[in-house]
Amino acid sequence: GERCAVPALKVEKVVDTTAAGDSFSAAYLACRLKGGSPQEAALAGHRLASRVIQVPGALIPR
């Protein structure tokens, strides 16, 4: 029953928002499955989504 807010990260330039939500969810779930708190997981989700939206398409180049 606890509620918290984890602000999104600011990025230089948003190029394409394709897969931002999926990326957030994937990082969130991966962190939770590794034992992370909801706050840590939300931050992990924000980190990955912020990287994805700065490149065209749904994949981050290697």
PyMOL Python script that loads the backbone (N, CA, C, O; Angstrom):
from pymol import cmd

cmd.read_pdbstr("""\
ATOM      1  N   GLY A   1       0.788  -1.188   0.000  1.00  0.00           N
ATOM      2  CA  GLY A   1       0.000   0.000   0.000  1.00  0.00           C
ATOM      3  C   GLY A   1       0.830   1.252   0.000  1.00  0.00           C
ATOM      4  O   GLY A   1       0.301   2.329   0.275  1.00  0.00           O
ATOM      5  N   GLU A   2       2.115   1.161  -0.297  1.00  0.00           N
ATOM      6  CA  GLU A   2       2.976   2.352  -0.281  1.00  0.00           C
ATOM      7  C   GLU A   2       3.041   2.961  -1.674  1.00  0.00           C
ATOM      8  O   GLU A   2       3.018   2.250  -2.678  1.00  0.00           O
ATOM      9  N   ARG A   3       3.120   4.280  -1.720  1.00  0.00           N
ATOM     10  CA  ARG A   3       3.206   4.990  -2.993  1.00  0.00           C
ATOM     11  C   ARG A   3       4.465   5.852  -2.992  1.00  0.00           C
ATOM     12  O   ARG A   3       4.799   6.475  -1.985  1.00  0.00           O
ATOM     13  N   CYS A   4       5.157   5.881  -4.125  1.00  0.00           N
ATOM     14  CA  CYS A   4       6.347   6.724  -4.236  1.00  0.00           C
ATOM     15  C   CYS A   4       6.422   7.280  -5.649  1.00  0.00           C
ATOM     16  O   CYS A   4       5.768   6.777  -6.562  1.00  0.00           O
ATOM     17  N   ALA A   5       7.215   8.309  -5.819  1.00  0.00           N
ATOM     18  CA  ALA A   5       7.413   8.922  -7.138  1.00  0.00           C
ATOM     19  C   ALA A   5       8.893   8.856  -7.482  1.00  0.00           C
ATOM     20  O   ALA A   5       9.747   9.198  -6.664  1.00  0.00           O
ATOM     21  N   VAL A   6       9.181   8.422  -8.678  1.00  0.00           N
ATOM     22  CA  VAL A   6      10.558   8.388  -9.178  1.00  0.00           C
ATOM     23  C   VAL A   6      10.543   9.177 -10.483  1.00  0.00           C
ATOM     24  O   VAL A   6      10.075   8.669 -11.501  1.00  0.00           O
ATOM     25  N   PRO A   7      11.049  10.413 -10.470  1.00  0.00           N
ATOM     26  CA  PRO A   7      10.983  11.262 -11.661  1.00  0.00           C
ATOM     27  C   PRO A   7      11.781  10.670 -12.827  1.00  0.00           C
ATOM     28  O   PRO A   7      12.810  10.022 -12.633  1.00  0.00           O
ATOM     29  N   ALA A   8      11.281  10.908 -14.031  1.00  0.00           N
ATOM     30  CA  ALA A   8      11.988  10.478 -15.234  1.00  0.00           C
ATOM     31  C   ALA A   8      13.277  11.283 -15.385  1.00  0.00           C
ATOM     32  O   ALA A   8      13.411  12.374 -14.832  1.00  0.00           O
ATOM     33  N   LEU A   9      14.216  10.730 -16.137  1.00  0.00           N
ATOM     34  CA  LEU A   9      15.486  11.404 -16.380  1.00  0.00           C
ATOM     35  C   LEU A   9      15.358  12.342 -17.579  1.00  0.00           C
ATOM     36  O   LEU A   9      14.650  12.043 -18.541  1.00  0.00           O
ATOM     37  N   LYS A  10      16.044  13.470 -17.509  1.00  0.00           N
ATOM     38  CA  LYS A  10      16.047  14.398 -18.637  1.00  0.00           C
ATOM     39  C   LYS A  10      17.069  13.913 -19.656  1.00  0.00           C
ATOM     40  O   LYS A  10      18.120  13.382 -19.297  1.00  0.00           O
ATOM     41  N   VAL A  11      16.747  14.103 -20.931  1.00  0.00           N
ATOM     42  CA  VAL A  11      17.651  13.708 -22.000  1.00  0.00           C
ATOM     43  C   VAL A  11      17.949  14.907 -22.885  1.00  0.00           C
ATOM     44  O   VAL A  11      17.200  15.883 -22.901  1.00  0.00           O
ATOM     45  N   GLU A  12      19.055  14.822 -23.625  1.00  0.00           N
ATOM     46  CA  GLU A  12      19.447  15.906 -24.528  1.00  0.00           C
ATOM     47  C   GLU A  12      18.400  16.131 -25.612  1.00  0.00           C
ATOM     48  O   GLU A  12      17.892  17.239 -25.787  1.00  0.00           O
ATOM     49  N   LYS A  13      18.085  15.051 -26.342  1.00  0.00           N
ATOM     50  CA  LYS A  13      17.179  15.187 -27.472  1.00  0.00           C
ATOM     51  C   LYS A  13      16.393  13.896 -27.664  1.00  0.00           C
ATOM     52  O   LYS A  13      16.973  12.814 -27.755  1.00  0.00           O
ATOM     53  N   VAL A  14      15.088  14.016 -27.726  1.00  0.00           N
ATOM     54  CA  VAL A  14      14.235  12.861 -27.985  1.00  0.00           C
ATOM     55  C   VAL A  14      14.173  12.668 -29.498  1.00  0.00           C
ATOM     56  O   VAL A  14      13.755  13.566 -30.229  1.00  0.00           O
ATOM     57  N   VAL A  15      14.596  11.483 -29.964  1.00  0.00           N
ATOM     58  CA  VAL A  15      14.621  11.181 -31.392  1.00  0.00           C
ATOM     59  C   VAL A  15      13.424  10.332 -31.796  1.00  0.00           C
ATOM     60  O   VAL A  15      12.778  10.616 -32.804  1.00  0.00           O
ATOM     61  N   ASP A  16      13.118   9.289 -31.018  1.00  0.00           N
ATOM     62  CA  ASP A  16      12.063   8.350 -31.374  1.00  0.00           C
ATOM     63  C   ASP A  16      11.597   7.648 -30.099  1.00  0.00           C
ATOM     64  O   ASP A  16      12.406   7.062 -29.379  1.00  0.00           O
ATOM     65  N   THR A  17      10.313   7.705 -29.823  1.00  0.00           N
ATOM     66  CA  THR A  17       9.806   7.103 -28.587  1.00  0.00           C
ATOM     67  C   THR A  17       9.376   5.644 -28.745  1.00  0.00           C
ATOM     68  O   THR A  17       8.822   5.051 -27.819  1.00  0.00           O
ATOM     69  N   THR A  18       9.636   5.070 -29.924  1.00  0.00           N
ATOM     70  CA  THR A  18       9.301   3.666 -30.146  1.00  0.00           C
ATOM     71  C   THR A  18      10.000   2.793 -29.108  1.00  0.00           C
ATOM     72  O   THR A  18      11.209   2.916 -28.910  1.00  0.00           O
ATOM     73  N   ALA A  19       9.268   1.933 -28.460  1.00  0.00           N
ATOM     74  CA  ALA A  19       9.767   0.961 -27.472  1.00  0.00           C
ATOM     75  C   ALA A  19      10.142   1.566 -26.122  1.00  0.00           C
ATOM     76  O   ALA A  19      10.734   0.878 -25.291  1.00  0.00           O
ATOM     77  N   ALA A  20       9.818   2.816 -25.886  1.00  0.00           N
ATOM     78  CA  ALA A  20      10.157   3.417 -24.589  1.00  0.00           C
ATOM     79  C   ALA A  20       9.443   2.705 -23.444  1.00  0.00           C
ATOM     80  O   ALA A  20      10.057   2.403 -22.421  1.00  0.00           O
ATOM     81  N   GLY A  21       8.169   2.440 -23.609  1.00  0.00           N
ATOM     82  CA  GLY A  21       7.404   1.763 -22.557  1.00  0.00           C
ATOM     83  C   GLY A  21       7.843   0.322 -22.351  1.00  0.00           C
ATOM     84  O   GLY A  21       7.958  -0.144 -21.217  1.00  0.00           O
ATOM     85  N   ASP A  22       8.087  -0.381 -23.452  1.00  0.00           N
ATOM     86  CA  ASP A  22       8.558  -1.763 -23.350  1.00  0.00           C
ATOM     87  C   ASP A  22       9.920  -1.821 -22.668  1.00  0.00           C
ATOM     88  O   ASP A  22      10.177  -2.706 -21.851  1.00  0.00           O
ATOM     89  N   SER A  23      10.786  -0.876 -23.007  1.00  0.00           N
ATOM     90  CA  SER A  23      12.121  -0.834 -22.404  1.00  0.00           C
ATOM     91  C   SER A  23      12.034  -0.550 -20.910  1.00  0.00           C
ATOM     92  O   SER A  23      12.729  -1.168 -20.102  1.00  0.00           O
ATOM     93  N   PHE A  24      11.165   0.401 -20.557  1.00  0.00           N
ATOM     94  CA  PHE A  24      10.971   0.694 -19.134  1.00  0.00           C
ATOM     95  C   PHE A  24      10.521  -0.556 -18.390  1.00  0.00           C
ATOM     96  O   PHE A  24      11.077  -0.911 -17.351  1.00  0.00           O
ATOM     97  N   SER A  25       9.507  -1.215 -18.936  1.00  0.00           N
ATOM     98  CA  SER A  25       8.951  -2.410 -18.287  1.00  0.00           C
ATOM     99  C   SER A  25       9.993  -3.516 -18.155  1.00  0.00           C
ATOM    100  O   SER A  25      10.083  -4.163 -17.111  1.00  0.00           O
ATOM    101  N   ALA A  26      10.771  -3.735 -19.197  1.00  0.00           N
ATOM    102  CA  ALA A  26      11.795  -4.785 -19.168  1.00  0.00           C
ATOM    103  C   ALA A  26      12.828  -4.513 -18.084  1.00  0.00           C
ATOM    104  O   ALA A  26      13.177  -5.413 -17.320  1.00  0.00           O
ATOM    105  N   ALA A  27      13.316  -3.285 -18.009  1.00  0.00           N
ATOM    106  CA  ALA A  27      14.323  -2.953 -17.001  1.00  0.00           C
ATOM    107  C   ALA A  27      13.727  -3.006 -15.595  1.00  0.00           C
ATOM    108  O   ALA A  27      14.377  -3.461 -14.654  1.00  0.00           O
ATOM    109  N   TYR A  28      12.486  -2.538 -15.461  1.00  0.00           N
ATOM    110  CA  TYR A  28      11.815  -2.579 -14.161  1.00  0.00           C
ATOM    111  C   TYR A  28      11.692  -4.019 -13.667  1.00  0.00           C
ATOM    112  O   TYR A  28      12.066  -4.335 -12.537  1.00  0.00           O
ATOM    113  N   LEU A  29      11.163  -4.883 -14.529  1.00  0.00           N
ATOM    114  CA  LEU A  29      10.970  -6.282 -14.134  1.00  0.00           C
ATOM    115  C   LEU A  29      12.293  -6.992 -13.870  1.00  0.00           C
ATOM    116  O   LEU A  29      12.392  -7.777 -12.927  1.00  0.00           O
ATOM    117  N   ALA A  30      13.301  -6.732 -14.682  1.00  0.00           N
ATOM    118  CA  ALA A  30      14.610  -7.359 -14.477  1.00  0.00           C
ATOM    119  C   ALA A  30      15.189  -6.969 -13.119  1.00  0.00           C
ATOM    120  O   ALA A  30      15.737  -7.811 -12.408  1.00  0.00           O
ATOM    121  N   CYS A  31      15.069  -5.705 -12.766  1.00  0.00           N
ATOM    122  CA  CYS A  31      15.582  -5.235 -11.472  1.00  0.00           C
ATOM    123  C   CYS A  31      14.812  -5.871 -10.316  1.00  0.00           C
ATOM    124  O   CYS A  31      15.410  -6.296  -9.327  1.00  0.00           O
ATOM    125  N   ARG A  32      13.498  -5.936 -10.439  1.00  0.00           N
ATOM    126  CA  ARG A  32      12.684  -6.537  -9.370  1.00  0.00           C
ATOM    127  C   ARG A  32      13.007  -8.014  -9.198  1.00  0.00           C
ATOM    128  O   ARG A  32      13.083  -8.514  -8.075  1.00  0.00           O
ATOM    129  N   LEU A  33      13.196  -8.715 -10.322  1.00  0.00           N
ATOM    130  CA  LEU A  33      13.530 -10.135 -10.249  1.00  0.00           C
ATOM    131  C   LEU A  33      14.898 -10.381  -9.614  1.00  0.00           C
ATOM    132  O   LEU A  33      15.159 -11.460  -9.082  1.00  0.00           O
ATOM    133  N   LYS A  34      15.767  -9.374  -9.674  1.00  0.00           N
ATOM    134  CA  LYS A  34      17.086  -9.479  -9.038  1.00  0.00           C
ATOM    135  C   LYS A  34      17.051  -9.008  -7.582  1.00  0.00           C
ATOM    136  O   LYS A  34      18.087  -8.957  -6.919  1.00  0.00           O
ATOM    137  N   GLY A  35      15.868  -8.666  -7.091  1.00  0.00           N
ATOM    138  CA  GLY A  35      15.723  -8.264  -5.694  1.00  0.00           C
ATOM    139  C   GLY A  35      15.702  -6.772  -5.447  1.00  0.00           C
ATOM    140  O   GLY A  35      15.706  -6.337  -4.295  1.00  0.00           O
ATOM    141  N   GLY A  36      15.679  -5.976  -6.508  1.00  0.00           N
ATOM    142  CA  GLY A  36      15.652  -4.526  -6.343  1.00  0.00           C
ATOM    143  C   GLY A  36      14.317  -4.038  -5.797  1.00  0.00           C
ATOM    144  O   GLY A  36      13.284  -4.681  -5.980  1.00  0.00           O
ATOM    145  N   SER A  37      14.356  -2.904  -5.133  1.00  0.00           N
ATOM    146  CA  SER A  37      13.140  -2.287  -4.602  1.00  0.00           C
ATOM    147  C   SER A  37      12.342  -1.676  -5.756  1.00  0.00           C
ATOM    148  O   SER A  37      12.876  -1.492  -6.850  1.00  0.00           O
ATOM    149  N   PRO A  38      11.074  -1.365  -5.516  1.00  0.00           N
ATOM    150  CA  PRO A  38      10.304  -0.698  -6.567  1.00  0.00           C
ATOM    151  C   PRO A  38      10.943   0.614  -7.032  1.00  0.00           C
ATOM    152  O   PRO A  38      10.900   0.938  -8.219  1.00  0.00           O
ATOM    153  N   GLN A  39      11.532   1.366  -6.104  1.00  0.00           N
ATOM    154  CA  GLN A  39      12.178   2.618  -6.465  1.00  0.00           C
ATOM    155  C   GLN A  39      13.411   2.368  -7.340  1.00  0.00           C
ATOM    156  O   GLN A  39      13.612   3.064  -8.336  1.00  0.00           O
ATOM    157  N   GLU A  40      14.234   1.383  -6.977  1.00  0.00           N
ATOM    158  CA  GLU A  40      15.405   1.045  -7.781  1.00  0.00           C
ATOM    159  C   GLU A  40      14.981   0.559  -9.164  1.00  0.00           C
ATOM    160  O   GLU A  40      15.612   0.889 -10.169  1.00  0.00           O
ATOM    161  N   ALA A  41      13.928  -0.213  -9.203  1.00  0.00           N
ATOM    162  CA  ALA A  41      13.440  -0.747 -10.465  1.00  0.00           C
ATOM    163  C   ALA A  41      12.900   0.361 -11.361  1.00  0.00           C
ATOM    164  O   ALA A  41      13.139   0.351 -12.569  1.00  0.00           O
ATOM    165  N   ALA A  42      12.177   1.309 -10.786  1.00  0.00           N
ATOM    166  CA  ALA A  42      11.665   2.429 -11.577  1.00  0.00           C
ATOM    167  C   ALA A  42      12.819   3.247 -12.144  1.00  0.00           C
ATOM    168  O   ALA A  42      12.763   3.678 -13.295  1.00  0.00           O
ATOM    169  N   LEU A  43      13.861   3.464 -11.352  1.00  0.00           N
ATOM    170  CA  LEU A  43      15.027   4.197 -11.842  1.00  0.00           C
ATOM    171  C   LEU A  43      15.711   3.432 -12.972  1.00  0.00           C
ATOM    172  O   LEU A  43      16.135   4.037 -13.957  1.00  0.00           O
ATOM    173  N   ALA A  44      15.821   2.123 -12.844  1.00  0.00           N
ATOM    174  CA  ALA A  44      16.400   1.301 -13.913  1.00  0.00           C
ATOM    175  C   ALA A  44      15.548   1.430 -15.177  1.00  0.00           C
ATOM    176  O   ALA A  44      16.086   1.536 -16.279  1.00  0.00           O
ATOM    177  N   GLY A  45      14.249   1.421 -15.023  1.00  0.00           N
ATOM    178  CA  GLY A  45      13.356   1.600 -16.165  1.00  0.00           C
ATOM    179  C   GLY A  45      13.538   2.945 -16.833  1.00  0.00           C
ATOM    180  O   GLY A  45      13.596   3.034 -18.060  1.00  0.00           O
ATOM    181  N   HIS A  46      13.630   3.989 -16.033  1.00  0.00           N
ATOM    182  CA  HIS A  46      13.861   5.334 -16.578  1.00  0.00           C
ATOM    183  C   HIS A  46      15.191   5.395 -17.318  1.00  0.00           C
ATOM    184  O   HIS A  46      15.276   5.988 -18.394  1.00  0.00           O
ATOM    185  N   ARG A  47      16.231   4.785 -16.749  1.00  0.00           N
ATOM    186  CA  ARG A  47      17.550   4.807 -17.397  1.00  0.00           C
ATOM    187  C   ARG A  47      17.508   4.181 -18.783  1.00  0.00           C
ATOM    188  O   ARG A  47      17.997   4.761 -19.752  1.00  0.00           O
ATOM    189  N   LEU A  48      16.917   2.991 -18.870  1.00  0.00           N
ATOM    190  CA  LEU A  48      16.882   2.311 -20.164  1.00  0.00           C
ATOM    191  C   LEU A  48      15.985   3.054 -21.146  1.00  0.00           C
ATOM    192  O   LEU A  48      16.369   3.248 -22.300  1.00  0.00           O
ATOM    193  N   ALA A  49      14.825   3.464 -20.724  1.00  0.00           N
ATOM    194  CA  ALA A  49      13.918   4.192 -21.617  1.00  0.00           C
ATOM    195  C   ALA A  49      14.558   5.486 -22.108  1.00  0.00           C
ATOM    196  O   ALA A  49      14.381   5.861 -23.267  1.00  0.00           O
ATOM    197  N   SER A  50      15.301   6.174 -21.238  1.00  0.00           N
ATOM    198  CA  SER A  50      15.936   7.428 -21.645  1.00  0.00           C
ATOM    199  C   SER A  50      17.006   7.195 -22.707  1.00  0.00           C
ATOM    200  O   SER A  50      17.251   8.069 -23.538  1.00  0.00           O
ATOM    201  N   ARG A  51      17.643   6.032 -22.688  1.00  0.00           N
ATOM    202  CA  ARG A  51      18.625   5.704 -23.726  1.00  0.00           C
ATOM    203  C   ARG A  51      17.930   5.361 -25.044  1.00  0.00           C
ATOM    204  O   ARG A  51      18.369   5.782 -26.114  1.00  0.00           O
ATOM    205  N   VAL A  52      16.847   4.598 -24.957  1.00  0.00           N
ATOM    206  CA  VAL A  52      16.133   4.153 -26.157  1.00  0.00           C
ATOM    207  C   VAL A  52      15.556   5.324 -26.939  1.00  0.00           C
ATOM    208  O   VAL A  52      15.596   5.317 -28.169  1.00  0.00           O
ATOM    209  N   ILE A  53      15.024   6.323 -26.258  1.00  0.00           N
ATOM    210  CA  ILE A  53      14.372   7.428 -26.966  1.00  0.00           C
ATOM    211  C   ILE A  53      15.357   8.395 -27.624  1.00  0.00           C
ATOM    212  O   ILE A  53      14.940   9.315 -28.328  1.00  0.00           O
ATOM    213  N   GLN A  54      16.642   8.200 -27.403  1.00  0.00           N
ATOM    214  CA  GLN A  54      17.633   9.091 -28.010  1.00  0.00           C
ATOM    215  C   GLN A  54      18.211   8.555 -29.319  1.00  0.00           C
ATOM    216  O   GLN A  54      19.114   9.163 -29.893  1.00  0.00           O
ATOM    217  N   VAL A  55      17.692   7.416 -29.794  1.00  0.00           N
ATOM    218  CA  VAL A  55      18.150   6.835 -31.059  1.00  0.00           C
ATOM    219  C   VAL A  55      16.928   6.475 -31.910  1.00  0.00           C
ATOM    220  O   VAL A  55      15.849   6.229 -31.372  1.00  0.00           O
ATOM    221  N   PRO A  56      17.094   6.445 -33.231  1.00  0.00           N
ATOM    222  CA  PRO A  56      15.957   6.040 -34.076  1.00  0.00           C
ATOM    223  C   PRO A  56      15.698   4.532 -33.953  1.00  0.00           C
ATOM    224  O   PRO A  56      16.625   3.734 -33.808  1.00  0.00           O
ATOM    225  N   GLY A  57      14.429   4.173 -34.014  1.00  0.00           N
ATOM    226  CA  GLY A  57      14.064   2.766 -33.929  1.00  0.00           C
ATOM    227  C   GLY A  57      13.943   2.289 -32.499  1.00  0.00           C
ATOM    228  O   GLY A  57      13.995   3.078 -31.555  1.00  0.00           O
ATOM    229  N   ALA A  58      13.779   0.982 -32.354  1.00  0.00           N
ATOM    230  CA  ALA A  58      13.497   0.411 -31.042  1.00  0.00           C
ATOM    231  C   ALA A  58      14.717  -0.231 -30.384  1.00  0.00           C
ATOM    232  O   ALA A  58      14.605  -0.754 -29.276  1.00  0.00           O
ATOM    233  N   LEU A  59      15.872  -0.204 -31.037  1.00  0.00           N
ATOM    234  CA  LEU A  59      17.063  -0.857 -30.503  1.00  0.00           C
ATOM    235  C   LEU A  59      18.201   0.130 -30.319  1.00  0.00           C
ATOM    236  O   LEU A  59      18.405   1.027 -31.137  1.00  0.00           O
ATOM    237  N   ILE A  60      18.933  -0.047 -29.238  1.00  0.00           N
ATOM    238  CA  ILE A  60      20.109   0.792 -28.972  1.00  0.00           C
ATOM    239  C   ILE A  60      21.297   0.153 -29.692  1.00  0.00           C
ATOM    240  O   ILE A  60      21.561  -1.034 -29.500  1.00  0.00           O
ATOM    241  N   PRO A  61      22.020   0.922 -30.521  1.00  0.00           N
ATOM    242  CA  PRO A  61      23.188   0.343 -31.190  1.00  0.00           C
ATOM    243  C   PRO A  61      24.240  -0.105 -30.178  1.00  0.00           C
ATOM    244  O   PRO A  61      24.381   0.473 -29.101  1.00  0.00           O
ATOM    245  N   ARG A  62      24.968  -1.143 -30.553  1.00  0.00           N
ATOM    246  CA  ARG A  62      26.028  -1.655 -29.643  1.00  0.00           C
ATOM    247  C   ARG A  62      27.233  -0.780 -29.686  1.00  0.00           C
ATOM    248  O   ARG A  62      28.215  -1.048 -28.995  1.00  0.00           O
TER     249      ARG A  62
END
""", "prot")
cmd.dss("prot")
cmd.show_as("cartoon", "prot")
cmd.util.cbc("prot")
cmd.orient("prot")
